[in-house]
Amino acid sequence: MSKKKGLSLEEKRTRMMEIFFETKDVFQLKDIEKIAPKTKGITPMSVKDVLQSLVDDNMVDCERVGTSNYYWAFPSKALHARKHKLEALQTQISEAKQRKLSVQKAVEKATVGRQDTMICVCV
């Protein structure tokens, strides 16, 4: 007897993003609730929660038009977000390297003219 393992939240989010990237279309919630279980195996009860978590993380855009909410995400936006994140991380790395160099120089300055003292405990 084999038990079917459910999908984790991260797997559901990835599969939901695949729906948007593959179709490159705009959806209403009811459309996604129909498509996600059939094509990606996301349980119908969790589609709304997964979609909301993607909207909260700015991975999917949501716009209210009249009484309807429309959801979309395009690959170009995801690529742009990754590039922006990469640039920010590279900036942090370069700043950290500069701080490291300045601290090393300060340590070298502080050690000039000092003697190493050895403490010997004799019994």
GUMARVO-859045 format. One record per atom (N, C-alpha, C): residue number from 1; atom name; y, z, x. Coordinates in steps of 0.2 Angstrom, whole numbers. Layout:
N
{num: NUM atomo: CA c2: Y c3: Z c1: X};
...
! end
This chain:
123
{num: 1 atomo: N c2: -6 c3: 0 c1: 4};
{num: 1 atomo: CA c2: 0 c3: 0 c1: 0};
{num: 1 atomo: C c2: 6 c3: 0 c1: 5};
{num: 2 atomo: N c2: 10 c3: -5 c1: 4};
{num: 2 atomo: CA c2: 16 c3: -5 c1: 8};
{num: 2 atomo: C c2: 23 c3: -4 c1: 4};
{num: 3 atomo: N c2: 27 c3: 0 c1: 7};
{num: 3 atomo: CA c2: 33 c3: 2 c1: 3};
{num: 3 atomo: C c2: 39 c3: -3 c1: 6};
{num: 4 atomo: N c2: 43 c3: -5 c1: 1};
{num: 4 atomo: CA c2: 48 c3: -9 c1: 3};
{num: 4 atomo: C c2: 54 c3: -5 c1: 6};
{num: 5 atomo: N c2: 56 c3: -6 c1: 11};
{num: 5 atomo: CA c2: 62 c3: -2 c1: 14};
{num: 5 atomo: C c2: 68 c3: -5 c1: 12};
{num: 6 atomo: N c2: 73 c3: -1 c1: 9};
{num: 6 atomo: CA c2: 79 c3: -3 c1: 7};
{num: 6 atomo: C c2: 84 c3: -5 c1: 12};
{num: 7 atomo: N c2: 89 c3: -9 c1: 11};
{num: 7 atomo: CA c2: 94 c3: -11 c1: 16};
{num: 7 atomo: C c2: 99 c3: -5 c1: 17};
{num: 8 atomo: N c2: 101 c3: -5 c1: 24};
{num: 8 atomo: CA c2: 106 c3: 0 c1: 25};
{num: 8 atomo: C c2: 113 c3: -3 c1: 23};
{num: 9 atomo: N c2: 118 c3: 2 c1: 23};
{num: 9 atomo: CA c2: 124 c3: -1 c1: 21};
{num: 9 atomo: C c2: 127 c3: -6 c1: 25};
{num: 10 atomo: N c2: 126 c3: -5 c1: 32};
{num: 10 atomo: CA c2: 128 c3: -10 c1: 37};
{num: 10 atomo: C c2: 125 c3: -17 c1: 36};
{num: 11 atomo: N c2: 118 c3: -17 c1: 34};
{num: 11 atomo: CA c2: 115 c3: -23 c1: 33};
{num: 11 atomo: C c2: 117 c3: -26 c1: 26};
{num: 12 atomo: N c2: 119 c3: -22 c1: 21};
{num: 12 atomo: CA c2: 122 c3: -25 c1: 15};
{num: 12 atomo: C c2: 129 c3: -28 c1: 16};
{num: 13 atomo: N c2: 133 c3: -25 c1: 21};
{num: 13 atomo: CA c2: 139 c3: -27 c1: 22};
{num: 13 atomo: C c2: 139 c3: -34 c1: 26};
{num: 14 atomo: N c2: 134 c3: -34 c1: 31};
{num: 14 atomo: CA c2: 133 c3: -41 c1: 34};
{num: 14 atomo: C c2: 131 c3: -46 c1: 30};
{num: 15 atomo: N c2: 126 c3: -45 c1: 26};
{num: 15 atomo: CA c2: 124 c3: -50 c1: 21};
{num: 15 atomo: C c2: 129 c3: -52 c1: 16};
{num: 16 atomo: N c2: 133 c3: -47 c1: 14};
{num: 16 atomo: CA c2: 139 c3: -49 c1: 9};
{num: 16 atomo: C c2: 144 c3: -54 c1: 13};
{num: 17 atomo: N c2: 145 c3: -52 c1: 19};
{num: 17 atomo: CA c2: 150 c3: -56 c1: 23};
{num: 17 atomo: C c2: 147 c3: -63 c1: 24};
{num: 18 atomo: N c2: 140 c3: -64 c1: 25};
{num: 18 atomo: CA c2: 137 c3: -70 c1: 25};
{num: 18 atomo: C c2: 138 c3: -75 c1: 19};
{num: 19 atomo: N c2: 138 c3: -71 c1: 13};
{num: 19 atomo: CA c2: 140 c3: -75 c1: 7};
{num: 19 atomo: C c2: 146 c3: -78 c1: 7};
{num: 20 atomo: N c2: 151 c3: -74 c1: 9};
{num: 20 atomo: CA c2: 158 c3: -77 c1: 9};
{num: 20 atomo: C c2: 159 c3: -83 c1: 15};
{num: 21 atomo: N c2: 156 c3: -82 c1: 21};
{num: 21 atomo: CA c2: 157 c3: -86 c1: 26};
{num: 21 atomo: C c2: 153 c3: -93 c1: 25};
{num: 22 atomo: N c2: 147 c3: -92 c1: 21};
{num: 22 atomo: CA c2: 143 c3: -98 c1: 20};
{num: 22 atomo: C c2: 146 c3: -103 c1: 15};
{num: 23 atomo: N c2: 149 c3: -99 c1: 9};
{num: 23 atomo: CA c2: 151 c3: -103 c1: 4};
{num: 23 atomo: C c2: 159 c3: -105 c1: 5};
{num: 24 atomo: N c2: 163 c3: -101 c1: 8};
{num: 24 atomo: CA c2: 170 c3: -102 c1: 9};
{num: 24 atomo: C c2: 173 c3: -103 c1: 3};
{num: 25 atomo: N c2: 172 c3: -99 c1: -2};
{num: 25 atomo: CA c2: 174 c3: -99 c1: -9};
{num: 25 atomo: C c2: 177 c3: -93 c1: -11};
{num: 26 atomo: N c2: 181 c3: -93 c1: -16};
{num: 26 atomo: CA c2: 184 c3: -87 c1: -19};
{num: 26 atomo: C c2: 180 c3: -85 c1: -25};
{num: 27 atomo: N c2: 178 c3: -78 c1: -26};
{num: 27 atomo: CA c2: 174 c3: -75 c1: -31};
{num: 27 atomo: C c2: 177 c3: -70 c1: -35};
{num: 28 atomo: N c2: 175 c3: -69 c1: -41};
{num: 28 atomo: CA c2: 176 c3: -63 c1: -45};
{num: 28 atomo: C c2: 170 c3: -59 c1: -44};
{num: 29 atomo: N c2: 171 c3: -52 c1: -46};
{num: 29 atomo: CA c2: 166 c3: -47 c1: -45};
{num: 29 atomo: C c2: 160 c3: -49 c1: -49};
{num: 30 atomo: N c2: 160 c3: -52 c1: -55};
{num: 30 atomo: CA c2: 154 c3: -54 c1: -59};
{num: 30 atomo: C c2: 151 c3: -59 c1: -55};
{num: 31 atomo: N c2: 154 c3: -64 c1: -52};
{num: 31 atomo: CA c2: 151 c3: -69 c1: -48};
{num: 31 atomo: C c2: 147 c3: -66 c1: -42};
{num: 32 atomo: N c2: 150 c3: -62 c1: -39};
{num: 32 atomo: CA c2: 146 c3: -59 c1: -33};
{num: 32 atomo: C c2: 141 c3: -55 c1: -35};
{num: 33 atomo: N c2: 141 c3: -51 c1: -41};
{num: 33 atomo: CA c2: 136 c3: -47 c1: -44};
{num: 33 atomo: C c2: 130 c3: -51 c1: -45};
{num: 34 atomo: N c2: 131 c3: -58 c1: -47};
{num: 34 atomo: CA c2: 125 c3: -62 c1: -49};
{num: 34 atomo: C c2: 122 c3: -65 c1: -42};
{num: 35 atomo: N c2: 127 c3: -67 c1: -38};
{num: 35 atomo: CA c2: 125 c3: -71 c1: -32};
{num: 35 atomo: C c2: 121 c3: -66 c1: -27};
{num: 36 atomo: N c2: 124 c3: -60 c1: -25};
{num: 36 atomo: CA c2: 121 c3: -56 c1: -20};
{num: 36 atomo: C c2: 114 c3: -54 c1: -21};
{num: 37 atomo: N c2: 112 c3: -52 c1: -27};
{num: 37 atomo: CA c2: 105 c3: -50 c1: -27};
{num: 37 atomo: C c2: 100 c3: -56 c1: -27};
{num: 38 atomo: N c2: 102 c3: -62 c1: -29};
{num: 38 atomo: CA c2: 98 c3: -68 c1: -29};
{num: 38 atomo: C c2: 97 c3: -70 c1: -22};
{num: 39 atomo: N c2: 103 c3: -71 c1: -18};
{num: 39 atomo: CA c2: 103 c3: -75 c1: -12};
{num: 39 atomo: C c2: 101 c3: -70 c1: -6};
{num: 40 atomo: N c2: 104 c3: -64 c1: -6};
{num: 40 atomo: CA c2: 104 c3: -60 c1: 0};
{num: 40 atomo: C c2: 100 c3: -53 c1: -1};
{num: 41 atomo: N c2: 97 c3: -52 c1: -7};
{num: 41 atomo: CA c2: 93 c3: -46 c1: -8};
{num: 41 atomo: C c2: 97 c3: -40 c1: -9};
{num: 42 atomo: N c2: 103 c3: -40 c1: -10};
{num: 42 atomo: CA c2: 107 c3: -34 c1: -11};
{num: 42 atomo: C c2: 106 c3: -31 c1: -18};
{num: 43 atomo: N c2: 104 c3: -25 c1: -19};
{num: 43 atomo: CA c2: 103 c3: -22 c1: -26};
{num: 43 atomo: C c2: 109 c3: -23 c1: -30};
{num: 44 atomo: N c2: 109 c3: -25 c1: -36};
{num: 44 atomo: CA c2: 114 c3: -26 c1: -41};
{num: 44 atomo: C c2: 119 c3: -19 c1: -41};
{num: 45 atomo: N c2: 116 c3: -13 c1: -41};
{num: 45 atomo: CA c2: 119 c3: -7 c1: -42};
{num: 45 atomo: C c2: 124 c3: -6 c1: -36};
{num: 46 atomo: N c2: 123 c3: -9 c1: -30};
{num: 46 atomo: CA c2: 127 c3: -7 c1: -24};
{num: 46 atomo: C c2: 132 c3: -12 c1: -22};
{num: 47 atomo: N c2: 132 c3: -18 c1: -26};
{num: 47 atomo: CA c2: 136 c3: -24 c1: -24};
{num: 47 atomo: C c2: 143 c3: -22 c1: -24};
{num: 48 atomo: N c2: 145 c3: -18 c1: -30};
{num: 48 atomo: CA c2: 152 c3: -16 c1: -30};
{num: 48 atomo: C c2: 155 c3: -11 c1: -25};
{num: 49 atomo: N c2: 150 c3: -7 c1: -23};
{num: 49 atomo: CA c2: 152 c3: -2 c1: -18};
{num: 49 atomo: C c2: 153 c3: -5 c1: -11};
{num: 50 atomo: N c2: 148 c3: -10 c1: -10};
{num: 50 atomo: CA c2: 148 c3: -13 c1: -3};
{num: 50 atomo: C c2: 154 c3: -18 c1: -3};
{num: 51 atomo: N c2: 156 c3: -21 c1: -8};
{num: 51 atomo: CA c2: 162 c3: -25 c1: -8};
{num: 51 atomo: C c2: 168 c3: -21 c1: -7};
{num: 52 atomo: N c2: 168 c3: -16 c1: -11};
{num: 52 atomo: CA c2: 174 c3: -11 c1: -10};
{num: 52 atomo: C c2: 175 c3: -9 c1: -3};
{num: 53 atomo: N c2: 169 c3: -7 c1: 1};
{num: 53 atomo: CA c2: 170 c3: -5 c1: 7};
{num: 53 atomo: C c2: 172 c3: -10 c1: 12};
{num: 54 atomo: N c2: 170 c3: -17 c1: 11};
{num: 54 atomo: CA c2: 173 c3: -22 c1: 15};
{num: 54 atomo: C c2: 180 c3: -23 c1: 13};
{num: 55 atomo: N c2: 183 c3: -22 c1: 7};
{num: 55 atomo: CA c2: 190 c3: -23 c1: 6};
{num: 55 atomo: C c2: 194 c3: -17 c1: 9};
{num: 56 atomo: N c2: 191 c3: -11 c1: 9};
{num: 56 atomo: CA c2: 194 c3: -6 c1: 12};
{num: 56 atomo: C c2: 195 c3: -7 c1: 20};
{num: 57 atomo: N c2: 190 c3: -10 c1: 23};
{num: 57 atomo: CA c2: 190 c3: -11 c1: 30};
{num: 57 atomo: C c2: 194 c3: -18 c1: 32};
{num: 58 atomo: N c2: 197 c3: -21 c1: 27};
{num: 58 atomo: CA c2: 201 c3: -27 c1: 28};
{num: 58 atomo: C c2: 197 c3: -33 c1: 30};
{num: 59 atomo: N c2: 190 c3: -33 c1: 29};
{num: 59 atomo: CA c2: 186 c3: -38 c1: 30};
{num: 59 atomo: C c2: 186 c3: -44 c1: 25};
{num: 60 atomo: N c2: 187 c3: -41 c1: 19};
{num: 60 atomo: CA c2: 187 c3: -46 c1: 13};
{num: 60 atomo: C c2: 194 c3: -45 c1: 10};
{num: 61 atomo: N c2: 197 c3: -50 c1: 8};
{num: 61 atomo: CA c2: 204 c3: -50 c1: 4};
{num: 61 atomo: C c2: 203 c3: -49 c1: -3};
{num: 62 atomo: N c2: 207 c3: -46 c1: -7};
{num: 62 atomo: CA c2: 207 c3: -45 c1: -14};
{num: 62 atomo: C c2: 214 c3: -46 c1: -17};
{num: 63 atomo: N c2: 214 c3: -50 c1: -22};
{num: 63 atomo: CA c2: 220 c3: -51 c1: -25};
{num: 63 atomo: C c2: 219 c3: -51 c1: -33};
{num: 64 atomo: N c2: 224 c3: -47 c1: -36};
{num: 64 atomo: CA c2: 223 c3: -47 c1: -43};
{num: 64 atomo: C c2: 228 c3: -52 c1: -46};
{num: 65 atomo: N c2: 225 c3: -56 c1: -50};
{num: 65 atomo: CA c2: 228 c3: -62 c1: -54};
{num: 65 atomo: C c2: 227 c3: -61 c1: -61};
{num: 66 atomo: N c2: 232 c3: -59 c1: -65};
{num: 66 atomo: CA c2: 232 c3: -57 c1: -72};
{num: 66 atomo: C c2: 227 c3: -51 c1: -73};
{num: 67 atomo: N c2: 222 c3: -52 c1: -76};
{num: 67 atomo: CA c2: 217 c3: -46 c1: -77};
{num: 67 atomo: C c2: 211 c3: -47 c1: -73};
{num: 68 atomo: N c2: 211 c3: -52 c1: -68};
{num: 68 atomo: CA c2: 205 c3: -53 c1: -64};
{num: 68 atomo: C c2: 206 c3: -51 c1: -57};
{num: 69 atomo: N c2: 201 c3: -49 c1: -53};
{num: 69 atomo: CA c2: 202 c3: -48 c1: -46};
{num: 69 atomo: C c2: 198 c3: -53 c1: -43};
{num: 70 atomo: N c2: 201 c3: -56 c1: -38};
{num: 70 atomo: CA c2: 198 c3: -62 c1: -34};
{num: 70 atomo: C c2: 197 c3: -59 c1: -27};
{num: 71 atomo: N c2: 191 c3: -61 c1: -24};
{num: 71 atomo: CA c2: 189 c3: -59 c1: -18};
{num: 71 atomo: C c2: 187 c3: -65 c1: -13};
{num: 72 atomo: N c2: 189 c3: -65 c1: -7};
{num: 72 atomo: CA c2: 188 c3: -70 c1: -2};
{num: 72 atomo: C c2: 188 c3: -67 c1: 5};
{num: 73 atomo: N c2: 184 c3: -71 c1: 9};
{num: 73 atomo: CA c2: 185 c3: -70 c1: 16};
{num: 73 atomo: C c2: 183 c3: -76 c1: 20};
{num: 74 atomo: N c2: 187 c3: -78 c1: 25};
{num: 74 atomo: CA c2: 185 c3: -84 c1: 28};
{num: 74 atomo: C c2: 184 c3: -83 c1: 35};
{num: 75 atomo: N c2: 179 c3: -87 c1: 38};
{num: 75 atomo: CA c2: 178 c3: -86 c1: 45};
{num: 75 atomo: C c2: 184 c3: -86 c1: 50};
{num: 76 atomo: N c2: 189 c3: -89 c1: 49};
{num: 76 atomo: CA c2: 194 c3: -90 c1: 53};
{num: 76 atomo: C c2: 198 c3: -83 c1: 54};
{num: 77 atomo: N c2: 198 c3: -79 c1: 48};
{num: 77 atomo: CA c2: 201 c3: -73 c1: 48};
{num: 77 atomo: C c2: 197 c3: -68 c1: 52};
{num: 78 atomo: N c2: 191 c3: -68 c1: 52};
{num: 78 atomo: CA c2: 186 c3: -64 c1: 56};
{num: 78 atomo: C c2: 187 c3: -65 c1: 63};
{num: 79 atomo: N c2: 188 c3: -71 c1: 65};
{num: 79 atomo: CA c2: 189 c3: -73 c1: 72};
{num: 79 atomo: C c2: 195 c3: -71 c1: 74};
{num: 80 atomo: N c2: 200 c3: -72 c1: 70};
{num: 80 atomo: CA c2: 207 c3: -69 c1: 72};
{num: 80 atomo: C c2: 207 c3: -62 c1: 73};
{num: 81 atomo: N c2: 204 c3: -58 c1: 69};
{num: 81 atomo: CA c2: 204 c3: -51 c1: 69};
{num: 81 atomo: C c2: 200 c3: -49 c1: 75};
{num: 82 atomo: N c2: 194 c3: -52 c1: 77};
{num: 82 atomo: CA c2: 191 c3: -50 c1: 83};
{num: 82 atomo: C c2: 195 c3: -52 c1: 89};
{num: 83 atomo: N c2: 199 c3: -57 c1: 89};
{num: 83 atomo: CA c2: 203 c3: -59 c1: 95};
{num: 83 atomo: C c2: 208 c3: -54 c1: 96};
{num: 84 atomo: N c2: 211 c3: -52 c1: 91};
{num: 84 atomo: CA c2: 216 c3: -46 c1: 91};
{num: 84 atomo: C c2: 214 c3: -40 c1: 93};
{num: 85 atomo: N c2: 208 c3: -38 c1: 91};
{num: 85 atomo: CA c2: 204 c3: -32 c1: 93};
{num: 85 atomo: C c2: 203 c3: -32 c1: 101};
{num: 86 atomo: N c2: 200 c3: -38 c1: 103};
{num: 86 atomo: CA c2: 199 c3: -39 c1: 110};
{num: 86 atomo: C c2: 205 c3: -38 c1: 114};
{num: 87 atomo: N c2: 211 c3: -41 c1: 112};
{num: 87 atomo: CA c2: 217 c3: -41 c1: 116};
{num: 87 atomo: C c2: 219 c3: -34 c1: 117};
{num: 88 atomo: N c2: 219 c3: -30 c1: 111};
{num: 88 atomo: CA c2: 221 c3: -23 c1: 111};
{num: 88 atomo: C c2: 216 c3: -19 c1: 116};
{num: 89 atomo: N c2: 210 c3: -20 c1: 116};
{num: 89 atomo: CA c2: 205 c3: -17 c1: 120};
{num: 89 atomo: C c2: 206 c3: -18 c1: 128};
{num: 90 atomo: N c2: 208 c3: -25 c1: 129};
{num: 90 atomo: CA c2: 210 c3: -27 c1: 136};
{num: 90 atomo: C c2: 216 c3: -23 c1: 138};
{num: 91 atomo: N c2: 221 c3: -23 c1: 134};
{num: 91 atomo: CA c2: 227 c3: -19 c1: 135};
{num: 91 atomo: C c2: 226 c3: -12 c1: 137};
{num: 92 atomo: N c2: 221 c3: -9 c1: 133};
{num: 92 atomo: CA c2: 220 c3: -2 c1: 134};
{num: 92 atomo: C c2: 216 c3: -1 c1: 141};
{num: 93 atomo: N c2: 212 c3: -6 c1: 143};
{num: 93 atomo: CA c2: 208 c3: -5 c1: 149};
{num: 93 atomo: C c2: 213 c3: -6 c1: 155};
{num: 94 atomo: N c2: 218 c3: -11 c1: 155};
{num: 94 atomo: CA c2: 222 c3: -11 c1: 160};
{num: 94 atomo: C c2: 227 c3: -5 c1: 161};
{num: 95 atomo: N c2: 229 c3: -2 c1: 155};
{num: 95 atomo: CA c2: 233 c3: 4 c1: 155};
{num: 95 atomo: C c2: 229 c3: 10 c1: 159};
{num: 96 atomo: N c2: 223 c3: 10 c1: 157};
{num: 96 atomo: CA c2: 218 c3: 15 c1: 160};
{num: 96 atomo: C c2: 217 c3: 14 c1: 167};
{num: 97 atomo: N c2: 217 c3: 8 c1: 169};
{num: 97 atomo: CA c2: 216 c3: 7 c1: 176};
{num: 97 atomo: C c2: 222 c3: 9 c1: 180};
{num: 98 atomo: N c2: 228 c3: 7 c1: 177};
{num: 98 atomo: CA c2: 234 c3: 9 c1: 181};
{num: 98 atomo: C c2: 235 c3: 17 c1: 181};
{num: 99 atomo: N c2: 233 c3: 20 c1: 176};
{num: 99 atomo: CA c2: 233 c3: 28 c1: 176};
{num: 99 atomo: C c2: 229 c3: 30 c1: 181};
{num: 100 atomo: N c2: 223 c3: 27 c1: 182};
{num: 100 atomo: CA c2: 218 c3: 30 c1: 187};
{num: 100 atomo: C c2: 221 c3: 29 c1: 194};
{num: 101 atomo: N c2: 224 c3: 23 c1: 195};
{num: 101 atomo: CA c2: 227 c3: 22 c1: 202};
{num: 101 atomo: C c2: 233 c3: 27 c1: 203};
{num: 102 atomo: N c2: 237 c3: 28 c1: 198};
{num: 102 atomo: CA c2: 242 c3: 33 c1: 199};
{num: 102 atomo: C c2: 240 c3: 40 c1: 200};
{num: 103 atomo: N c2: 235 c3: 42 c1: 197};
{num: 103 atomo: CA c2: 232 c3: 48 c1: 198};
{num: 103 atomo: C c2: 228 c3: 49 c1: 205};
{num: 104 atomo: N c2: 225 c3: 43 c1: 207};
{num: 104 atomo: CA c2: 222 c3: 43 c1: 214};
{num: 104 atomo: C c2: 227 c3: 44 c1: 219};
{num: 105 atomo: N c2: 233 c3: 40 c1: 218};
{num: 105 atomo: CA c2: 239 c3: 41 c1: 223};
{num: 105 atomo: C c2: 241 c3: 48 c1: 223};
{num: 106 atomo: N c2: 242 c3: 51 c1: 217};
{num: 106 atomo: CA c2: 245 c3: 58 c1: 217};
{num: 106 atomo: C c2: 240 c3: 63 c1: 221};
{num: 107 atomo: N c2: 234 c3: 62 c1: 220};
{num: 107 atomo: CA c2: 229 c3: 66 c1: 223};
{num: 107 atomo: C c2: 229 c3: 65 c1: 231};
{num: 108 atomo: N c2: 230 c3: 59 c1: 233};
{num: 108 atomo: CA c2: 230 c3: 57 c1: 240};
{num: 108 atomo: C c2: 237 c3: 61 c1: 243};
{num: 109 atomo: N c2: 242 c3: 60 c1: 239};
{num: 109 atomo: CA c2: 248 c3: 63 c1: 241};
{num: 109 atomo: C c2: 248 c3: 71 c1: 242};
{num: 110 atomo: N c2: 244 c3: 74 c1: 237};
{num: 110 atomo: CA c2: 243 c3: 81 c1: 237};
{num: 110 atomo: C c2: 239 c3: 83 c1: 242};
{num: 111 atomo: N c2: 234 c3: 79 c1: 245};
{num: 111 atomo: CA c2: 229 c3: 82 c1: 250};
{num: 111 atomo: C c2: 232 c3: 81 c1: 257};
{num: 112 atomo: N c2: 238 c3: 77 c1: 258};
{num: 112 atomo: CA c2: 241 c3: 76 c1: 264};
{num: 112 atomo: C c2: 244 c3: 83 c1: 267};
{num: 113 atomo: N c2: 242 c3: 85 c1: 273};
{num: 113 atomo: CA c2: 245 c3: 91 c1: 275};
{num: 113 atomo: C c2: 241 c3: 97 c1: 273};
{num: 114 atomo: N c2: 236 c3: 96 c1: 270};
{num: 114 atomo: CA c2: 232 c3: 102 c1: 268};
{num: 114 atomo: C c2: 225 c3: 102 c1: 272};
{num: 115 atomo: N c2: 223 c3: 108 c1: 273};
{num: 115 atomo: CA c2: 216 c3: 109 c1: 276};
{num: 115 atomo: C c2: 211 c3: 110 c1: 271};
{num: 116 atomo: N c2: 205 c3: 108 c1: 272};
{num: 116 atomo: CA c2: 199 c3: 110 c1: 268};
{num: 116 atomo: C c2: 197 c3: 117 c1: 271};
{num: 117 atomo: N c2: 197 c3: 121 c1: 266};
{num: 117 atomo: CA c2: 195 c3: 128 c1: 268};
{num: 117 atomo: C c2: 188 c3: 129 c1: 266};
{num: 118 atomo: N c2: 184 c3: 132 c1: 270};
{num: 118 atomo: CA c2: 177 c3: 133 c1: 268};
{num: 118 atomo: C c2: 176 c3: 141 c1: 267};
{num: 119 atomo: N c2: 173 c3: 143 c1: 262};
{num: 119 atomo: CA c2: 172 c3: 150 c1: 261};
{num: 119 atomo: C c2: 165 c3: 151 c1: 262};
{num: 120 atomo: N c2: 164 c3: 156 c1: 267};
{num: 120 atomo: CA c2: 157 c3: 157 c1: 269};
{num: 120 atomo: C c2: 156 c3: 164 c1: 267};
{num: 121 atomo: N c2: 151 c3: 165 c1: 263};
{num: 121 atomo: CA c2: 149 c3: 172 c1: 261};
{num: 121 atomo: C c2: 143 c3: 174 c1: 265};
{num: 122 atomo: N c2: 144 c3: 179 c1: 269};
{num: 122 atomo: CA c2: 138 c3: 181 c1: 274};
{num: 122 atomo: C c2: 135 c3: 188 c1: 271};
{num: 123 atomo: N c2: 129 c3: 188 c1: 271};
{num: 123 atomo: CA c2: 126 c3: 194 c1: 269};
{num: 123 atomo: C c2: 123 c3: 198 c1: 275};
! end
